[in-house]
Amino acid sequence: MAPSDATPHPGIFANSRAAAIANGWSFTHVLSTGSTNTDLAGAARAGSTGIELLVTDHQSAGRGRLDRSWEDDRSGQLMFSLRTPVDDDLQAVPGAIAVAAHEAVAAAGVDAGIKWPNDLVVEHGDAPGKLAGLLSEYVDSSPPCVVVGLGLNVTSAPVADATSLAANGSSATRDEVFATLLKRLPELLGNPDLVRTELRRRSATLGRRVRVERSGGDLVGIATDLTADGGLLLTVDGSPVEVSVGDVIHLRPGD
C-alpha cells in the first residue's frame, strides 16, 4: 500500500519536522500507509538516498520483530521509520534509535528500560508493560542502507500487556517525544561506541535471570553483557552462551 495522498495538518509534527530539517534529513508525514519500513525500503531500491524519515498516523500492515504484526488505533502511537546508509555495523542504528527513544521517554517523565534487543518496557508502577518496539531491516540497495521502524505508545496501548506514556502519567504529545528523540539522534548515529555504552547503562535485561525463547530451544540463564554486534551474552549453567535472535522473558524469583 502506498502512503495516503491526503495532506496532514502541517502543525501536527511541527517541532519534529524542524528538528529533522536542522539535521539535514528528509521528513514526510502521511495519514496512513501499509508499512513505513516497506515504503522506505522500496524507495531505496528505486534509487532514493540519504537519511529519510517517514511518520504516519496509521499502518494497515505494520510489522514487528519475528514476523509479528504491529497494532495501532490511529494517532495514539508514534510510528515512524528512518532510513540511513550503513556500513558493516548494522546494529549501531537500531541501538542509537533505542537509546534516543529511551531519553525521550525519560524526558516525558516515564521510567522505562531497554529490554534486549531494543524494546522499551515499563516494569514498575501501576501500568507496567511494553511501551515501544523496533524493527530493523537491511536493504541491499546502492548504497546499502538500513531501515529502522519504531512504534511507541503515547496516549494509548491498543494491545494487551502493553502500556503507554499517558497510562504512566505523562501528558507528552507525539510531536514532543519525536522532536526530543530527533535532537539526540545525530550524536548517537555517529558514535557506535557511545551507543553500546548507553545500551548497557539503560538495559533492563543485564544482570537479570532470563529465559530466551528460540526456535532451537529455550535457554535460561543470567544476562551478563552485550556483544559488539548487538548479541546477548548469557551465563547458562556456569558457561557463557551468545544469543543473536530470540524473545527474552525477564524472570521473577521463583520462576
Buried (B, 14 or more C-beta within 10 A) or exposed (E): EEBBEEEBEEEBBEBBBBBBEEBEBBBBBBBBBBBBBBBBBBBBEEEBBEBBBBBBBBBEEBBBBEEEEBBBEEBBBBBBBBBBBBEEBBBBBBBBBBBBBBBBBEBBEBEBBBBBBBBBBBEEEEBBBBBBBBBBBEBEBEEBBBBBBBBBBBBBBBEEEBBBBBBBEBEBBBBBBBBBBBBBBBEBBEBBEBBBEBBEEBBBBBEBBBBBEEEEEEBBBBBBBBEEEBBBBBBEEEEEBEBEEBBBBBBEEEE
